[in-house]
């Protein structure tokens, strides 16, 4: 009998130890949730390698009933007549993503602070997460923006509190993650501002003390948002007029990585970085946008991106565990899911941003799979 008990205790210690290794920075509460929904088929499964399958259980919410979904992302509410784009589920090749258990997540987020930092794609994922979780909140008025603000791209901070569960989901707008600077002395006339690649955004202290941090950047690292509006790169007091965007992006990521290693205790805070989201413009000028009715059968070169490669490279060399949400390839098939002409400015079709409900919901399903399971991209 003692031998049996000893073997059982050894097994429990071995299993728990292995799980803590997989999820090194989760709190005991998160570990408890993980064990309760653990799916053996997830072990060793690359959840980023798969395909899109139709599923009548989708969509998971109605954007018209969610006060935190921007009108510009509510394609169905803005007149899109077909709805097949709402019904696609991501199916990894060798396993299934766990079904979204909203009530369990609400309970496990109790007393927590979840923070998104990035550009409008990050804000879309933030809105998606709030709408997903609100589907199981009985008193909708118990969920509110902490400053009474409407959801808009013009505000640098938005925070939604789920008062019944005492947690907040926050968004900080930081499109480059690094600081915007003024015109340096003796700069050429074409320079109107700079990006200080060696200094993190001056609001970065507000990101501290979160239980979960989810970062992204990429969409603004293009000539139209930089050189064409007079914004050039700066390191220290030196203006880098000839520096390429790719090199600057890599340096900015290095600054972010150094800040995370210096400032974040990963025993208390779980850190994620979501990779670049591909667009589906029909021309190089980003003026022609033809939203398809179904996903693409082949990604046609969009499954990889130099920014995503840089993210993976930088995080792989970090000293602390960071989880990468590598959504570039899976999103590259979804030429059917952009807002297109069904936005709040129909004169400017959009093949970069995504409809809600839609692809950002899947990013959140993957986020939870990585939070509560091993998704295979805990880079260290």
C-alpha positions in Angstrom: 0.0 0.0 0.0 2.8 2.4 0.9 4.5 1.7 -2.4 1.3 2.5 -4.3 0.9 5.8 -2.4 4.5 6.6 -3.0 4.2 6.0 -6.7 1.1 8.1 -6.8 2.7 11.0 -5.0 5.8 10.8 -7.3 3.5 10.9 -10.3 1.7 14.0 -9.0 5.0 15.8 -8.3 6.4 14.9 -11.7 3.2 16.0 -13.5 3.0 19.3 -11.5 6.7 20.0 -12.0 6.3 19.5 -15.7 3.4 21.8 -15.9 5.1 24.5 -14.0 8.0 24.2 -16.5 5.7 24.7 -19.4 4.0 27.7 -17.8 6.8 29.1 -15.7 5.2 32.5 -14.9 1.6 31.6 -14.2 0.0 32.2 -10.8 -1.4 29.2 -8.8 -4.9 30.4 -9.8 -4.0 30.1 -13.5 -2.4 26.7 -12.9 -5.5 25.5 -11.2 -7.6 26.5 -14.2 -5.1 24.8 -16.6 -5.3 21.5 -14.8 -9.1 21.6 -14.8 -9.4 21.9 -18.6 -6.1 20.2 -19.6 -6.4 18.5 -23.0 -3.9 15.8 -23.6 -4.2 16.3 -27.4 -2.6 19.8 -26.9 0.7 18.3 -25.7 3.4 18.9 -28.4 0.8 20.2 -30.9 1.8 23.2 -33.0 -1.5 25.2 -32.8 -0.3 27.7 -35.4 -0.1 25.0 -38.2 -3.6 24.2 -39.4 -6.5 25.3 -41.6 -9.8 27.1 -41.4 -13.0 25.0 -41.2 -16.6 26.1 -41.2 -18.3 25.8 -37.8 -21.9 26.8 -37.2 -21.1 27.5 -33.5 -19.5 30.7 -34.8 -19.7 33.7 -34.4 -19.2 33.8 -30.6 -21.0 37.1 -30.1 -23.0 39.8 -31.8 -21.0 43.0 -32.3 -24.2 45.1 -32.4 -24.9 43.9 -28.8 -21.5 44.7 -27.5 -21.0 48.4 -26.6 -17.2 48.0 -26.7 -17.0 47.0 -30.4 -16.3 50.0 -32.6 -18.9 50.7 -35.2 -16.1 50.7 -37.8 -15.4 47.1 -37.2 -19.0 45.8 -37.2 -19.1 44.8 -40.8 -22.5 43.0 -40.5 -24.0 46.1 -38.9 -22.5 48.3 -41.6 -24.3 46.5 -44.4 -22.2 43.4 -45.3 -24.8 41.0 -46.7 -22.9 37.7 -46.7 -22.1 36.1 -43.3 -20.0 33.1 -44.1 -16.9 35.1 -43.0 -18.2 34.8 -39.5 -18.3 31.0 -39.4 -14.7 30.0 -39.8 -12.9 28.3 -36.9 -9.1 27.7 -36.8 -8.3 24.0 -36.7 -4.7 23.0 -35.8 -3.4 20.1 -37.9 -2.9 17.6 -35.0 -5.2 18.8 -32.3 -8.2 21.1 -31.5 -8.2 24.4 -29.7 -10.1 24.2 -26.5 -13.6 25.5 -26.7 -14.0 29.0 -25.3 -15.3 28.5 -21.7 -16.3 32.1 -20.9 -17.4 31.6 -17.3 -14.2 29.8 -16.3 -12.1 32.6 -17.8 -14.2 35.2 -16.0 -13.5 33.4 -12.8 -9.8 33.0 -13.4 -9.5 36.7 -14.3 -11.0 37.6 -11.0 -8.8 40.3 -9.3 -6.5 40.5 -12.3 -5.2 43.2 -14.6 -4.8 42.4 -18.3 -3.0 45.0 -20.4 -2.8 45.3 -24.2 -0.1 47.6 -25.6 0.2 48.4 -29.3 -1.6 49.8 -32.4 -5.2 49.6 -33.7 -4.8 45.8 -34.3 -4.1 45.5 -30.6 -7.2 47.6 -29.8 -9.3 45.3 -32.1 -8.1 42.2 -30.2 -8.8 44.1 -26.9 -12.4 44.9 -28.1 -12.8 41.3 -29.2 -11.8 39.9 -25.8 -14.2 42.2 -24.0 -17.1 41.3 -26.2 -16.3 37.6 -25.8 -16.3 37.8 -22.0 -19.4 39.9 -21.8 -21.5 37.1 -23.3 -21.6 35.5 -19.8 -22.0 38.6 -17.7 -25.5 38.9 -16.5 -25.5 42.5 -15.5 -24.1 44.3 -18.5 -24.0 47.6 -16.7 -21.4 46.1 -14.4 -18.9 46.3 -17.3 -17.8 49.9 -18.1 -14.9 52.0 -19.3 -13.2 53.3 -16.2 -13.1 57.0 -17.4 -16.5 57.0 -19.1 -14.8 57.3 -22.5 -16.3 56.0 -25.8 -14.1 53.5 -27.6 -12.0 55.5 -30.1 -8.6 55.4 -31.7 -7.9 59.0 -30.5 -7.4 58.1 -26.8 -4.1 56.6 -25.6 -5.6 54.7 -22.7 -8.8 52.8 -22.5 -9.7 50.5 -19.6 -12.8 48.3 -19.2 -13.7 47.1 -15.7 -15.7 43.9 -15.0 -16.8 45.0 -11.6 -18.6 41.8 -10.7 -15.3 39.9 -11.1 -13.0 42.8 -10.0 -10.7 42.8 -13.0 -9.8 45.2 -15.8 -8.8 44.8 -19.4 -6.8 47.8 -20.5 -5.4 49.1 -23.8 -2.5 51.5 -24.2 -2.0 53.0 -27.6 1.7 52.8 -28.4 2.0 52.2 -32.2 5.8 52.0 -32.3 6.5 51.0 -28.6 9.3 53.5 -28.6 9.3 57.3 -28.0 8.3 59.9 -30.5 10.8 62.8 -30.3 10.8 66.5 -31.4 13.0 67.8 -34.2 16.7 67.6 -33.2 18.9 70.7 -33.5 20.5 71.2 -36.9 18.2 68.5 -38.5 17.5 68.8 -42.2 14.3 70.7 -43.1 12.6 67.4 -44.2 12.7 66.1 -40.6 9.6 67.0 -38.6 9.9 64.4 -35.8 11.9 61.3 -34.8 11.5 57.9 -33.3 13.9 57.4 -30.5 14.8 53.8 -31.0 16.7 53.5 -27.8 14.0 54.8 -25.5 10.7 53.0 -24.8 7.4 54.9 -24.9 7.2 57.5 -22.1 4.0 55.8 -20.9 5.7 52.5 -20.3 5.6 52.8 -16.5 1.9 52.5 -16.7 2.2 49.0 -18.1 3.9 47.8 -15.0 2.2 45.5 -12.4 -0.1 43.8 -14.8 -0.9 40.1 -14.4 -0.8 39.7 -18.2 0.9 41.9 -20.9 0.1 41.5 -24.6 2.3 43.5 -27.0 2.2 44.2 -30.7 3.6 46.6 -33.2 4.1 46.7 -37.0 1.4 48.4 -38.9 2.9 51.9 -38.5 6.4 50.8 -39.6 5.9 51.9 -43.2 7.1 54.9 -45.3 3.7 56.5 -45.3 3.7 56.7 -41.5 7.4 57.6 -41.2 9.5 59.2 -44.0 6.6 60.6 -46.0 5.5 62.6 -43.0 9.0 63.7 -42.0 9.5 61.2 -39.2 13.1 59.7 -39.1 15.0 57.5 -36.7 17.2 58.7 -33.8 19.6 56.8 -31.5 20.9 58.8 -28.6 21.6 62.3 -30.0 22.4 60.9 -33.5 19.9 61.3 -36.3 19.9 58.1 -38.6 18.6 59.5 -41.9 19.8 56.5 -43.9 18.6 53.7 -41.6 16.1 51.3 -43.1 12.8 50.6 -41.5 13.7 46.9 -41.0 16.9 47.8 -39.1 15.0 50.4 -37.0 12.2 47.9 -36.2 14.8 45.5 -34.9 16.5 48.1 -32.7 13.1 49.2 -31.3 12.4 45.5 -30.4 15.7 45.3 -28.7 14.8 48.4 -26.6 11.5 46.7 -25.7 13.2 43.5 -24.8 15.7 45.2 -22.5 12.9 47.0 -20.8 10.9 43.8 -20.2 14.0 42.0 -18.8 14.8 45.0 -16.5 11.3 45.9 -15.4 9.0 42.9 -15.5 8.9 40.1 -12.9 7.8 37.1 -15.0 7.0 35.2 -11.8 4.1 37.7 -11.4 3.4 38.8 -15.0 2.9 36.7 -18.0 4.2 38.4 -21.2 3.0 37.8 -24.7 4.0 39.3 -28.0 1.6 38.9 -31.0 3.3 38.8 -34.4 2.4 40.9 -37.5 -1.1 40.8 -39.0 -1.0 40.5 -42.8 -3.2 42.8 -44.9 -4.8 41.9 -48.3 -4.6 45.0 -50.4 -4.9 44.4 -54.1 -2.2 47.0 -55.0 1.1 48.4 -53.5 -0.5 51.8 -52.9 -3.0 50.3 -50.4 -5.9 51.9 -52.2 -7.6 48.9 -53.9 -9.3 46.5 -51.5 -11.2 43.5 -52.8 -12.6 41.5 -49.9 -13.2 37.9 -51.0 -16.2 35.8 -50.0 -14.2 32.9 -48.7 -10.7 32.4 -47.2 -7.8 32.0 -49.6 -6.7 28.4 -50.3 -3.0 29.6 -50.4 -1.5 32.5 -48.5 0.5 33.6 -51.6 3.6 34.9 -49.7 1.8 36.5 -46.8 2.4 33.6 -44.4 5.8 35.1 -43.5 6.8 38.7 -42.7 10.1 40.3 -41.9 8.6 41.9 -38.8 7.4 38.6 -37.4 10.8 37.1 -38.1 12.4 39.9 -36.2 10.0 39.4 -33.2 10.9 35.7 -33.1 14.7 36.4 -33.4 14.7 39.0 -30.6 12.5 37.0 -28.2 14.5 33.9 -28.8 17.6 35.7 -27.4 15.9 37.1 -24.3 16.8 35.9 -20.8 13.2 35.5 -19.6 10.3 33.5 -21.0 8.0 35.3 -23.5 5.1 33.6 -25.3 4.8 34.5 -29.0 1.3 34.5 -30.5 2.5 33.7 -34.0 -0.7 34.5 -35.9 0.9 35.8 -39.1 0.5 32.6 -41.2 -3.0 31.6 -40.0 -4.3 35.2 -40.6 -2.8 35.3 -44.1 -5.6 33.0 -45.5 -8.4 35.4 -44.3 -8.8 37.8 -47.3 -12.5 37.5 -46.6 -12.4 38.9 -43.1 -11.3 42.6 -43.5 -13.6 45.5 -43.0 -13.4 46.5 -46.6 -16.1 49.0 -47.5 -18.2 48.0 -44.5 -16.6 50.5 -42.1 -17.5 53.9 -40.7 -15.9 55.6 -43.7 -17.1 53.8 -46.8 -15.1 56.2 -49.1 -11.9 54.6 -47.8 -12.1 50.7 -48.1 -9.8 49.0 -45.6 -8.0 45.7 -46.2 -5.9 45.9 -43.1 -8.3 46.0 -40.2 -10.6 43.1 -39.4 -14.3 42.7 -38.9 -15.7 41.9 -35.5 -16.7 39.2 -34.8 -13.9 37.6 -36.8 -10.2 36.8 -37.0 -9.3 38.7 -33.7 -11.6 36.3 -31.8 -9.4 33.5 -33.0 -6.3 35.4 -31.8 -7.9 35.4 -28.4 -8.8 31.7 -28.5 -5.1 31.1 -29.3 -4.1 33.5 -26.5 -6.1 31.4 -24.0 -4.7 28.2 -25.4 -1.2 29.5 -24.8 -2.1 30.9 -21.4 -3.6 27.7 -20.1 -1.8 25.1 -22.2 1.6 24.7 -23.9 1.3 26.2 -27.4 4.9 25.5 -28.2 6.2 29.1 -28.4 7.6 29.9 -25.0 10.8 31.3 -26.3 13.7 31.9 -24.0 
